[in-house]
Amino acid sequence: MNNNKKIWQEGEGPREKLIEMGASSLSDCELLAIFLRTGVRGMNVMALAESLVAHFGSIYEILAADYNTIIGFHGMGAAKFAQLSAVTELSQRRYAEQLACENVLLNPFITRQFLQNLLSHREREVFLVLFLDNQHRVIRHEEMFAGTISSVEIHPREIVREAMKVNATALILAHNHPSGKAEPSFADKRVTEQIIKACQLLDIRVLDHFVVGGGETVSFAERGWI
């Protein structure tokens, strides 16, 4: 630890702590308080942030909540919902820009975070494809198929057709489990095999398939299935 750093004193605001010690030193509630900016009558901003986290259970659940759910909470209105939504979108765009510049295989954390931000809050199954160039940088991402709460119909030929349009040489597949459980199903494994076979005909590699559920992401490649 750097001995020149000031010891954090209780009672100082989260902004001062961030400037003095860095953003990573802040708790979830302190980070949330910075974005909320103000409290409400009888409750300062830190108390409001702590109340939100206690009610929803996590930062993830707060940011995933819809408009009506957020403004139904005491002290939260349209302005604060807009602030939280903007933070979520800004984070998502940051990861998207990084993916366009970096080899996704060299920075799998960014890929996971991007997919978590994009898919974890969805109420229905969505099947997404990252189309990559020959240096494994993301050309574009596309939500190819959408389904019900428990299933989505996938057409491998449409994925191959889209890959050819953008001259992709590799793909990363991803879909969400709205149930919150990321463990891949037998159907997930079967459709992955079908997509791999369809892509092999045109020498397009499938590098991974991520299943996103709640705060967890399972990688087929890490499991040795690809």
TAMO-V82501 format. One record per helix or strand of 3 or more residues. SS is the DSSP state (alpha for helix, beta for strand). FROM is the first residue (numbers start at 1). LEN is the number of residues. Records with the same first field share a line. If there is no record, write none. Layout:
SS: FROM-LEN  FROM-LEN
//
This chain:
alpha: 14-8  23-3  28-9  45-12  59-6  67-5  78-24  108-12  156-10  186-15  220-4
beta: 126-7  138-9  170-7  205-9  216-4
//
